[in-house]
Amino acid sequence: MAGQERKVRVIACGMIAREILDVCRMNGLDHVSLICLPADYHHHPERIAPETDKAIRKARAEGYDHIFVGYADCGTGGMLDKVCQEHGVERIAGPHCFSFYLGNDAFAAADDDYMRTFFVTDFLARHFETFLLKPLGLDRHPELKEMYFGGYERLLYIAQTDDPALTGKARAGAELLGLAFERRLTGYGDLSPAMRHANRLVKTPQS
């Protein structure tokens, strides 16, 4: 279709839609055309690779030559990489969004420091009840808390924005789960350079 060859279709996780749009707006990345898969695939990582495959095929059919996948591996066990390799597209580097928000190099260097850490992002703080408590059944069966979270020691809120209201929600979540609370303002981490790279996939014709 006319104009699609000058855009890059980003197929992303719904959990990071707001952040991608923020990064694009702040960096003037006007070549990006974003679509998102459902955020609840976070709970069903087996769906990510096959649904991304469908979304890539649909984007090709719509005339997009340049496609970038807005997921890290995100629990797919390498299956997402197989899809990306099949279609010749790239994805955000890293094992999951917590890693690329913290910075993949910093996350890898931390080694086992995060083994007993439960991560919360702006999205998860904003939707703590609807996205965590209800799907896990903790609103109806609080006794399940130990089964799900007994192996954790702290809740680390990695904040994309400096929002006191979200910090309060994350802190309340930590108290509800019985975990120590920590907050780290990471901003967008490696998401920003990843999106700038995606935008550079399109070569704007010289005037």
Disulfide bonds with the S-S distance in Angstrom:
none
